[in-house]
Amino acid sequence: MNHRTARPWGMALVRGRSMEPTLRDGDRLLVRYAVTPRAGDVAVVRFADGVVAVKRLDHHGPDGWWVSRDNPREGRDSWSAGAVADDQVLARVRLRLWPRPGRVPGPVGG
């Protein structure tokens, strides 16, 4: 495989409660970089102020991705921080590795 076309894998750590009940503080995630994001994906994003977070991609608009949180009472999302530019969707979450290994469920109530 050509290393220039390989899509790297990485890990992310969840901090905070904004993605509960889907993800919890301390969850370790397997992520894949350089993939095309889709609405409904859980992704690692960078907000315009530089904060990196795990959020759900809600929909794509003219200014980029509108991101949401699964816990409406905690954290930040596009309602408070604005859209996330396309190139600031850094990685897509593929699996939860620890402490409850498995696939990351879709949207709450969806």
MMTF fields as JSON, N, C-alpha, C and O atoms, coordinates in Angstrom:
{
  "mmtfVersion": "1.0.0",
  "mmtfProducer": "UNKNOWN",
  "numBonds": 439,
  "numAtoms": 440,
  "numGroups": 110,
  "numChains": 1,
  "numModels": 1,
  "chainsPerModel": [1],
  "groupsPerChain": [110],
  "chainIdList": ["A"],
  "bondAtomList": [4, 2, 8, 6, 12, 10, 16, 14, 20, 18, 24, 22, 28, 26, 32, 30, 36, 34, 40, 38, 44, 42, 48, 46, 52, 50, 56, 54, 60, 58, 64, 62, 68, 66, 72, 70, 76, 74, 80, 78, 84, 82, 88, 86, 92, 90, 96, 94, 100, 98, 104, 102, 108, 106, 112, 110, 116, 114, 120, 118, 124, 122, 128, 126, 132, 130, 136, 134, 140, 138, 144, 142, 148, 146, 152, 150, 156, 154, 160, 158, 164, 162, 168, 166, 172, 170, 176, 174, 180, 178, 184, 182, 188, 186, 192, 190, 196, 194, 200, 198, 204, 202, 208, 206, 212, 210, 216, 214, 220, 218, 224, 222, 228, 226, 232, 230, 236, 234, 240, 238, 244, 242, 248, 246, 252, 250, 256, 254, 260, 258, 264, 262, 268, 266, 272, 270, 276, 274, 280, 278, 284, 282, 288, 286, 292, 290, 296, 294, 300, 298, 304, 302, 308, 306, 312, 310, 316, 314, 320, 318, 324, 322, 328, 326, 332, 330, 336, 334, 340, 338, 344, 342, 348, 346, 352, 350, 356, 354, 360, 358, 364, 362, 368, 366, 372, 370, 376, 374, 380, 378, 384, 382, 388, 386, 392, 390, 396, 394, 400, 398, 404, 402, 408, 406, 412, 410, 416, 414, 420, 418, 424, 422, 428, 426, 432, 430, 436, 434],
  "bondOrderList": [1, 1, 1, 1, 1, 1, 1, 1, 1, 1, 1, 1, 1, 1, 1, 1, 1, 1, 1, 1, 1, 1, 1, 1, 1, 1, 1, 1, 1, 1, 1, 1, 1, 1, 1, 1, 1, 1, 1, 1, 1, 1, 1, 1, 1, 1, 1, 1, 1, 1, 1, 1, 1, 1, 1, 1, 1, 1, 1, 1, 1, 1, 1, 1, 1, 1, 1, 1, 1, 1, 1, 1, 1, 1, 1, 1, 1, 1, 1, 1, 1, 1, 1, 1, 1, 1, 1, 1, 1, 1, 1, 1, 1, 1, 1, 1, 1, 1, 1, 1, 1, 1, 1, 1, 1, 1, 1, 1, 1],
  "groupList": [{"groupName": "MET", "atomNameList": ["N", "CA", "C", "O"], "elementList": ["N", "C", "C", "O"], "formalChargeList": [0, 0, 0, 0], "bondAtomList": [1, 0, 2, 1, 3, 2], "bondOrderList": [1, 1, 2], "singleLetterCode": "M", "chemCompType": "L-PEPTIDE LINKING"}, {"groupName": "ASN", "atomNameList": ["N", "CA", "C", "O"], "elementList": ["N", "C", "C", "O"], "formalChargeList": [0, 0, 0, 0], "bondAtomList": [1, 0, 2, 1, 3, 2], "bondOrderList": [1, 1, 2], "singleLetterCode": "N", "chemCompType": "L-PEPTIDE LINKING"}, {"groupName": "HIS", "atomNameList": ["N", "CA", "C", "O"], "elementList": ["N", "C", "C", "O"], "formalChargeList": [0, 0, 0, 0], "bondAtomList": [1, 0, 2, 1, 3, 2], "bondOrderList": [1, 1, 2], "singleLetterCode": "H", "chemCompType": "L-PEPTIDE LINKING"}, {"groupName": "ARG", "atomNameList": ["N", "CA", "C", "O"], "elementList": ["N", "C", "C", "O"], "formalChargeList": [0, 0, 0, 0], "bondAtomList": [1, 0, 2, 1, 3, 2], "bondOrderList": [1, 1, 2], "singleLetterCode": "R", "chemCompType": "L-PEPTIDE LINKING"}, {"groupName": "THR", "atomNameList": ["N", "CA", "C", "O"], "elementList": ["N", "C", "C", "O"], "formalChargeList": [0, 0, 0, 0], "bondAtomList": [1, 0, 2, 1, 3, 2], "bondOrderList": [1, 1, 2], "singleLetterCode": "T", "chemCompType": "L-PEPTIDE LINKING"}, {"groupName": "ALA", "atomNameList": ["N", "CA", "C", "O"], "elementList": ["N", "C", "C", "O"], "formalChargeList": [0, 0, 0, 0], "bondAtomList": [1, 0, 2, 1, 3, 2], "bondOrderList": [1, 1, 2], "singleLetterCode": "A", "chemCompType": "L-PEPTIDE LINKING"}, {"groupName": "PRO", "atomNameList": ["N", "CA", "C", "O"], "elementList": ["N", "C", "C", "O"], "formalChargeList": [0, 0, 0, 0], "bondAtomList": [1, 0, 2, 1, 3, 2], "bondOrderList": [1, 1, 2], "singleLetterCode": "P", "chemCompType": "L-PEPTIDE LINKING"}, {"groupName": "TRP", "atomNameList": ["N", "CA", "C", "O"], "elementList": ["N", "C", "C", "O"], "formalChargeList": [0, 0, 0, 0], "bondAtomList": [1, 0, 2, 1, 3, 2], "bondOrderList": [1, 1, 2], "singleLetterCode": "W", "chemCompType": "L-PEPTIDE LINKING"}, {"groupName": "GLY", "atomNameList": ["N", "CA", "C", "O"], "elementList": ["N", "C", "C", "O"], "formalChargeList": [0, 0, 0, 0], "bondAtomList": [1, 0, 2, 1, 3, 2], "bondOrderList": [1, 1, 2], "singleLetterCode": "G", "chemCompType": "PEPTIDE LINKING"}, {"groupName": "LEU", "atomNameList": ["N", "CA", "C", "O"], "elementList": ["N", "C", "C", "O"], "formalChargeList": [0, 0, 0, 0], "bondAtomList": [1, 0, 2, 1, 3, 2], "bondOrderList": [1, 1, 2], "singleLetterCode": "L", "chemCompType": "L-PEPTIDE LINKING"}, {"groupName": "VAL", "atomNameList": ["N", "CA", "C", "O"], "elementList": ["N", "C", "C", "O"], "formalChargeList": [0, 0, 0, 0], "bondAtomList": [1, 0, 2, 1, 3, 2], "bondOrderList": [1, 1, 2], "singleLetterCode": "V", "chemCompType": "L-PEPTIDE LINKING"}, {"groupName": "SER", "atomNameList": ["N", "CA", "C", "O"], "elementList": ["N", "C", "C", "O"], "formalChargeList": [0, 0, 0, 0], "bondAtomList": [1, 0, 2, 1, 3, 2], "bondOrderList": [1, 1, 2], "singleLetterCode": "S", "chemCompType": "L-PEPTIDE LINKING"}, {"groupName": "GLU", "atomNameList": ["N", "CA", "C", "O"], "elementList": ["N", "C", "C", "O"], "formalChargeList": [0, 0, 0, 0], "bondAtomList": [1, 0, 2, 1, 3, 2], "bondOrderList": [1, 1, 2], "singleLetterCode": "E", "chemCompType": "L-PEPTIDE LINKING"}, {"groupName": "ASP", "atomNameList": ["N", "CA", "C", "O"], "elementList": ["N", "C", "C", "O"], "formalChargeList": [0, 0, 0, 0], "bondAtomList": [1, 0, 2, 1, 3, 2], "bondOrderList": [1, 1, 2], "singleLetterCode": "D", "chemCompType": "L-PEPTIDE LINKING"}, {"groupName": "TYR", "atomNameList": ["N", "CA", "C", "O"], "elementList": ["N", "C", "C", "O"], "formalChargeList": [0, 0, 0, 0], "bondAtomList": [1, 0, 2, 1, 3, 2], "bondOrderList": [1, 1, 2], "singleLetterCode": "Y", "chemCompType": "L-PEPTIDE LINKING"}, {"groupName": "PHE", "atomNameList": ["N", "CA", "C", "O"], "elementList": ["N", "C", "C", "O"], "formalChargeList": [0, 0, 0, 0], "bondAtomList": [1, 0, 2, 1, 3, 2], "bondOrderList": [1, 1, 2], "singleLetterCode": "F", "chemCompType": "L-PEPTIDE LINKING"}, {"groupName": "LYS", "atomNameList": ["N", "CA", "C", "O"], "elementList": ["N", "C", "C", "O"], "formalChargeList": [0, 0, 0, 0], "bondAtomList": [1, 0, 2, 1, 3, 2], "bondOrderList": [1, 1, 2], "singleLetterCode": "K", "chemCompType": "L-PEPTIDE LINKING"}, {"groupName": "GLN", "atomNameList": ["N", "CA", "C", "O"], "elementList": ["N", "C", "C", "O"], "formalChargeList": [0, 0, 0, 0], "bondAtomList": [1, 0, 2, 1, 3, 2], "bondOrderList": [1, 1, 2], "singleLetterCode": "Q", "chemCompType": "L-PEPTIDE LINKING"}],
  "groupTypeList": [0, 1, 2, 3, 4, 5, 3, 6, 7, 8, 0, 5, 9, 10, 3, 8, 3, 11, 0, 12, 6, 4, 9, 3, 13, 8, 13, 3, 9, 9, 10, 3, 14, 5, 10, 4, 6, 3, 5, 8, 13, 10, 5, 10, 10, 3, 15, 5, 13, 8, 10, 10, 5, 10, 16, 3, 9, 13, 2, 2, 8, 6, 13, 8, 7, 7, 10, 11, 3, 13, 1, 6, 3, 12, 8, 3, 13, 11, 7, 11, 5, 8, 5, 10, 5, 13, 13, 17, 10, 9, 5, 3, 10, 3, 9, 3, 9, 7, 6, 3, 6, 8, 3, 10, 6, 8, 6, 10, 8, 8],
  "groupIdList": [1, 2, 3, 4, 5, 6, 7, 8, 9, 10, 11, 12, 13, 14, 15, 16, 17, 18, 19, 20, 21, 22, 23, 24, 25, 26, 27, 28, 29, 30, 31, 32, 33, 34, 35, 36, 37, 38, 39, 40, 41, 42, 43, 44, 45, 46, 47, 48, 49, 50, 51, 52, 53, 54, 55, 56, 57, 58, 59, 60, 61, 62, 63, 64, 65, 66, 67, 68, 69, 70, 71, 72, 73, 74, 75, 76, 77, 78, 79, 80, 81, 82, 83, 84, 85, 86, 87, 88, 89, 90, 91, 92, 93, 94, 95, 96, 97, 98, 99, 100, 101, 102, 103, 104, 105, 106, 107, 108, 109, 110],
  "secStructList": [7, 7, 6, 6, 6, 7, 7, 7, 3, 3, 3, 3, 3, 7, 7, 1, 1, 6, 6, 6, 6, 6, 1, 7, 6, 6, 7, 3, 3, 3, 3, 3, 3, 1, 7, 7, 7, 7, 6, 6, 7, 3, 3, 3, 3, 3, 7, 6, 6, 1, 7, 3, 3, 3, 3, 3, 3, 3, 3, 3, 3, 6, 6, 3, 3, 3, 3, 3, 7, 1, 7, 6, 6, 1, 1, 7, 7, 2, 2, 2, 2, 7, 7, 5, 7, 4, 4, 4, 3, 3, 3, 3, 3, 3, 3, 3, 3, 3, 1, 1, 7, 3, 3, 7, 7, 7, 7, 6, 6, 7],
  "xCoordList": [0.838, 0.0, 0.882, 1.858, 0.556, 1.29, 0.992, -0.17, 2.037, 1.822, 1.185, 0.6, 1.278, 0.671, -0.842, -1.541, -1.35, -2.799, -3.414, -4.636, -2.56, -3.069, -3.805, -3.381, -4.886, -5.643, -5.32, -5.661, -4.666, -4.185, -5.309, -6.368, -5.024, -5.896, -5.294, -4.088, -6.112, -5.63, -6.577, -7.535, -6.293, -7.151, -7.555, -6.838, -8.718, -9.197, -9.735, -10.175, -9.695, -10.18, -11.34, -11.224, -12.45, -13.624, -13.417, -13.064, -13.64, -13.593, -14.917, -15.355, -15.546, -16.799, -18.005, -17.877, -19.183, -20.431, -21.328, -22.494, -20.831, -21.693, -22.201, -23.189, -21.561, -21.991, -22.704, -22.972, -23.009, -23.798, -25.202, -25.712, -25.849, -25.439, -24.601, -24.167, -24.368, -23.636, -22.202, -21.732, -21.518, -20.135, -20.028, -20.774, -19.091, -18.891, -17.482, -16.559, -17.339, -16.035, -15.069, -15.364, -13.926, -12.924, -12.953, -12.023, -13.999, -14.042, -12.87, -12.528, -12.265, -11.191, -11.743, -12.393, -11.47, -12.081, -11.042, -9.951, -11.393, -10.593, -11.163, -12.36, -10.302, -10.752, -9.985, -8.874, -10.597, -9.946, -9.89, -10.903, -8.681, -8.449, -8.667, -8.658, -8.86, -8.918, -10.035, -9.842, -11.199, -12.37, -13.457, -13.468, -14.34, -15.432, -16.482, -17.043, -16.754, -17.755, -19.175, -19.446, -20.07, -21.479, -22.329, -21.942, -23.478, -24.408, -24.723, -24.958, -24.729, -24.984, -23.72, -23.766, -22.568, -21.298, -20.929, -21.268, -20.232, -19.56, -18.135, -17.496, -17.644, -16.358, -15.554, -16.094, -14.264, -13.378, -13.321, -12.964, -13.678, -13.746, -12.936, -12.672, -12.551, -11.889, -12.772, -13.022, -13.242, -14.031, -13.127, -11.904, -13.72, -12.963, -12.013, -10.983, -12.345, -11.472, -10.354, -9.594, -10.245, -9.162, -9.5, -8.714, -10.652, -11.047, -11.339, -12.106, -10.719, -10.94, -11.908, -11.743, -12.925, -13.968, -14.531, -14.373, -15.184, -15.922, -17.374, -17.991, -17.927, -19.304, -19.976, -19.322, -21.277, -22.042, -22.218, -22.564, -21.982, -22.197, -23.679, -24.241, -24.307, -25.747, -26.109, -26.8, -25.637, -25.88, -24.81, -24.133, -24.682, -23.691, -24.394, -25.437, -23.807, -24.375, -23.315, -22.2, -23.642, -22.697, -21.415, -20.376, -21.48, -20.302, -19.557, -18.564, -20.021, -19.372, -20.359, -21.558, -19.842, -20.671, -21.29, -20.623, -22.573, -23.276, -23.14, -23.563, -22.557, -22.33, -23.229, -23.588, -23.58, -24.459, -23.863, -22.871, -24.476, -24.092, -25.268, -26.417, -25.005, -26.092, -26.745, -27.878, -26.056, -26.588, -26.953, -26.062, -28.24, -28.637, -28.314, -28.423, -27.925, -27.652, -26.17, -25.823, -25.292, -23.852, -23.082, -23.452, -22.02, -21.067, -21.472, -22.385, -20.768, -20.976, -21.257, -20.965, -21.836, -22.131, -22.209, -21.781, -22.736, -22.797, -23.751, -23.623, -24.703, -25.587, -24.794, -25.129, -23.75, -22.956, -21.627, -21.072, -21.109, -19.766, -19.724, -18.649, -20.857, -20.882, -20.533, -20.194, -20.624, -20.335, -18.85, -18.016, -18.535, -17.153, -16.77, -17.447, -15.681, -15.218, -14.95, -14.567, -15.15, -14.955, -13.6, -13.511, -12.542, -11.208, -10.912, -9.82, -11.882, -11.721, -12.495, -12.555, -13.082, -13.588, -12.371, -12.018, -11.737, -10.411, -10.443, -9.573, -11.431, -11.484, -12.896, -13.679, -13.196, -14.488, -14.296, -13.381, -15.159, -15.072, -15.562, -16.636, -14.774, -15.139, -15.626, -16.631, -14.919, -15.265, -14.908, -14.033, -15.604, -15.179, -14.276, -14.683, -13.062, -12.1, -12.178, -12.004, -12.442, -12.426, -13.287, -13.302, -13.98, -14.044, -15.142, -15.218, -15.967, -17.06, -16.852, -17.476, -15.993, -15.685, -16.934, -17.853, -16.955, -18.052, -18.263, -17.561, -19.258, -19.601, -20.249, -20.892, -20.064, -20.681, -22.079, -22.23, -23.107, -24.485, -24.77, -24.06, -25.834, -26.288, -26.891, -26.803, -27.501, -28.063, -29.086, -29.828, -29.102, -30.092, -31.462, -31.688, -32.369, -33.724, -33.819, -34.879, -32.722, -32.739, -32.573, -32.572],
  "yCoordList": [-1.184, 0.0, 1.245, 1.313, 2.191, 3.452, 4.279, 4.559, 4.673, 5.431, 6.792, 7.371, 7.302, 8.6, 8.509, 9.502, 7.339, 7.182, 6.528, 6.442, 6.068, 5.433, 6.468, 7.618, 6.04, 6.922, 6.515, 5.414, 7.399, 7.039, 6.893, 7.514, 6.061, 5.846, 6.53, 6.774, 6.838, 7.45, 7.168, 6.407, 7.798, 7.655, 9.031, 10.015, 9.075, 10.31, 9.957, 8.833, 10.921, 10.763, 11.725, 12.917, 11.21, 12.05, 12.755, 12.131, 14.067, 14.858, 15.596, 16.262, 15.483, 16.167, 15.279, 14.1, 15.871, 15.115, 15.501, 15.106, 16.253, 16.761, 15.681, 15.904, 14.522, 13.466, 12.312, 11.277, 12.488, 11.471, 11.438, 12.497, 10.314, 8.998, 8.195, 7.089, 8.723, 7.977, 7.697, 6.563, 8.725, 8.623, 9.25, 10.167, 8.744, 9.255, 9.8, 9.429, 10.686, 11.228, 10.07, 9.171, 10.087, 9.044, 7.962, 7.161, 7.919, 6.927, 7.154, 8.291, 6.059, 6.124, 5.625, 4.582, 6.393, 6.149, 5.875, 6.444, 5.002, 4.793, 5.721, 5.683, 6.56, 7.519, 7.31, 6.779, 7.735, 7.647, 9.046, 9.735, 9.443, 10.748, 10.675, 9.593, 11.823, 11.965, 11.138, 10.509, 11.141, 10.472, 11.515, 12.57, 11.225, 12.136, 12.069, 11.003, 13.195, 13.183, 13.097, 13.521, 12.54, 12.433, 12.873, 12.706, 13.431, 13.818, 12.608, 11.515, 12.802, 11.734, 11.135, 10.496, 11.333, 10.814, 11.504, 12.666, 10.775, 11.38, 11.641, 10.763, 12.845, 13.248, 14.078, 14.643, 14.128, 15.036, 16.31, 16.276, 17.442, 18.716, 19.779, 19.661, 20.809, 21.965, 23.181, 23.562, 23.788, 25.011, 26.171, 26.068, 27.263, 28.424, 28.982, 29.562, 28.813, 29.323, 28.354, 28.609, 27.232, 26.279, 25.097, 24.155, 25.124, 24.015, 22.776, 22.835, 21.654, 20.379, 19.569, 19.465, 18.995, 18.282, 17.14, 17.104, 16.219, 15.143, 15.573, 15.83, 15.653, 16.121, 15.312, 14.569, 15.464, 14.812, 15.798, 16.959, 15.339, 16.184, 16.172, 15.13, 17.32, 17.413, 17.598, 16.767, 18.687, 18.933, 19.881, 20.581, 19.882, 20.738, 21.946, 21.824, 23.112, 24.35, 25.149, 24.665, 26.363, 27.182, 27.534, 27.765, 27.576, 27.927, 26.711, 26.86, 25.511, 24.298, 23.397, 23.427, 22.592, 21.618, 22.231, 22.918, 21.973, 22.32, 21.107, 20.013, 21.276, 20.148, 20.263, 21.357, 19.093, 19.07, 18.191, 17.493, 18.243, 17.414, 16.521, 16.911, 15.341, 14.42, 14.749, 14.336, 15.479, 15.884, 17.371, 18.219, 17.696, 19.097, 20.015, 21.235, 19.45, 20.267, 20.521, 21.232, 19.949, 20.063, 20.428, 20.023, 21.189, 21.415, 22.468, 23.262, 22.447, 23.432, 22.725, 21.541, 23.486, 22.976, 24.178, 25.27, 24.003, 25.12, 26.217, 27.353, 25.907, 26.967, 27.997, 29.181, 27.562, 28.487, 28.876, 29.926, 28.046, 28.293, 28.456, 28.688, 28.342, 28.5, 27.226, 26.203, 27.313, 26.165, 25.825, 26.675, 24.581, 24.099, 24.015, 23.356, 24.687, 24.677, 23.245, 22.39, 22.994, 21.649, 21.057, 19.887, 21.863, 21.336, 21.194, 20.776, 21.541, 21.4, 20.206, 20.011, 19.418, 18.101, 17.199, 16.794, 16.889, 16.266, 14.76, 14.203, 14.101, 12.638, 12.169, 12.86, 10.983, 10.357, 9.239, 8.426, 9.202, 8.162, 6.851, 6.796, 5.804, 4.487, 3.541, 2.853, 3.499, 2.578, 3.183, 4.042, 2.716, 2.998, 1.825, 0.669, 2.112, 1.077, 0.684, -0.485, 1.671, 1.437, 2.479, 3.613, 2.211, 0.956, 0.002, -1.132, 0.43, -0.41, -0.562, 0.161, -1.484, -1.61, -1.82, -2.536, -1.195, -1.406, -0.219, 0.789, -0.38, 0.683, 1.85, 1.67, 3.031, 4.224, 4.342, 4.41, 4.369, 4.428, 5.713, 6.71, 5.656, 6.821, 7.864, 7.747, 8.883, 9.988, 9.504, 8.549, 10.188, 9.91, 10.211, 11.288, 9.286, 9.475, 9.34, 9.601, 8.932, 8.853, 7.54, 7.355],
  "zCoordList": [0.0, 0.0, 0.0, 0.746, -0.8, -0.887, 0.358, 0.655, 1.089, 2.318, 2.063, 2.979, 0.879, 0.571, 0.448, 0.649, 0.123, 0.0, 1.234, 1.352, 2.154, 3.378, 4.227, 4.344, 4.797, 5.686, 7.117, 7.548, 7.847, 9.176, 10.204, 10.115, 11.152, 12.297, 13.504, 13.546, 14.474, 15.7, 16.84, 16.706, 17.968, 19.143, 19.645, 19.465, 20.279, 20.902, 22.279, 22.52, 23.166, 24.527, 24.738, 24.455, 25.231, 25.504, 26.831, 27.832, 26.829, 28.054, 28.187, 27.249, 29.331, 29.576, 29.339, 29.009, 29.516, 29.468, 28.304, 28.282, 27.344, 26.271, 25.327, 24.628, 25.284, 24.369, 25.078, 24.467, 26.368, 27.078, 26.512, 26.147, 26.418, 26.912, 25.912, 26.233, 24.717, 23.692, 24.122, 24.036, 24.58, 25.038, 26.412, 26.754, 27.192, 28.553, 28.725, 28.0, 29.699, 30.051, 30.292, 31.08, 29.623, 29.78, 28.716, 28.633, 27.9, 26.822, 25.873, 25.545, 25.442, 24.445, 23.123, 23.054, 22.071, 20.77, 19.697, 19.711, 18.772, 17.567, 16.504, 16.219, 15.912, 14.903, 13.612, 13.603, 12.531, 11.221, 10.621, 10.499, 10.25, 9.639, 8.134, 7.548, 7.52, 6.06, 5.435, 4.394, 6.07, 5.493, 5.244, 5.877, 4.348, 4.037, 5.139, 5.393, 5.797, 6.869, 6.313, 5.19, 7.123, 6.757, 7.942, 9.098, 7.636, 8.691, 9.556, 9.04, 10.867, 11.817, 12.395, 13.446, 11.716, 12.231, 13.537, 13.759, 14.391, 15.535, 15.061, 14.481, 15.309, 14.741, 15.741, 16.693, 15.493, 16.211, 15.377, 14.199, 16.002, 15.286, 16.026, 17.222, 15.293, 15.9, 15.655, 14.511, 16.748, 16.647, 16.24, 16.329, 15.798, 15.318, 16.378, 16.034, 17.666, 18.726, 19.09, 20.024, 18.351, 18.574, 19.459, 19.553, 20.109, 20.981, 20.137, 19.177, 20.506, 19.83, 20.682, 21.897, 20.033, 20.772, 19.933, 18.713, 20.612, 19.952, 19.897, 20.931, 18.68, 18.484, 17.388, 16.656, 17.286, 16.227, 15.069, 15.288, 13.848, 12.673, 12.362, 12.025, 12.475, 12.289, 10.817, 10.228, 10.236, 8.81, 8.268, 9.021, 6.959, 6.304, 5.711, 5.069, 5.935, 5.404, 4.678, 4.482, 4.278, 3.506, 4.269, 3.651, 5.61, 6.414, 6.946, 7.657, 6.614, 7.11, 7.818, 7.544, 8.734, 9.451, 10.691, 11.465, 10.866, 12.081, 12.982, 12.607, 14.161, 15.06, 16.283, 16.72, 16.821, 17.986, 19.07, 18.859, 20.208, 21.347, 21.674, 21.467, 22.178, 22.497, 23.831, 24.079, 24.687, 25.986, 25.902, 25.887, 25.847, 25.657, 26.842, 26.721, 27.964, 29.159, 29.419, 30.363, 28.596, 28.856, 27.596, 26.494, 27.761, 26.683, 25.672, 25.893, 24.565, 23.504, 22.201, 22.031, 21.278, 19.942, 19.014, 19.388, 17.835, 16.887, 17.317, 16.86, 18.183, 18.68, 19.473, 19.455, 20.166, 20.974, 20.334, 20.659, 19.43, 18.893, 17.377, 16.824, 16.692, 15.246, 14.502, 15.099, 13.191, 12.325, 12.378, 12.691, 12.07, 12.004, 10.527, 9.738, 10.166, 8.77, 8.31, 9.109, 7.03, 6.468, 6.83, 7.201, 6.722, 6.997, 8.488, 8.872, 9.319, 10.762, 11.328, 12.542, 10.435, 10.828, 10.687, 9.579, 11.796, 11.787, 11.592, 10.923, 12.164, 12.092, 12.393, 13.045, 11.904, 12.172, 13.191, 13.064, 14.199, 15.22, 14.621, 14.022, 14.783, 14.246, 15.335, 15.153, 16.477, 17.557, 18.905, 19.008, 19.933, 21.303, 21.691, 21.58, 22.142, 22.505, 23.972, 24.319, 24.842, 26.273, 26.956, 26.475, 27.993, 28.733, 28.25, 28.723, 27.344, 26.821, 25.326, 24.55, 24.894, 23.462, 22.614, 23.011, 21.457, 20.54, 19.617, 19.682, 18.758, 17.813, 18.558, 19.592, 18.014, 18.59, 18.002, 16.782, 18.851, 18.345, 17.577, 17.704, 16.775, 16.032, 16.945, 18.168, 16.367, 17.146, 18.178, 17.946, 19.314, 20.355, 19.802, 19.25, 19.939, 19.422, 17.924, 17.356, 17.245, 15.8, 15.278, 14.061]
}
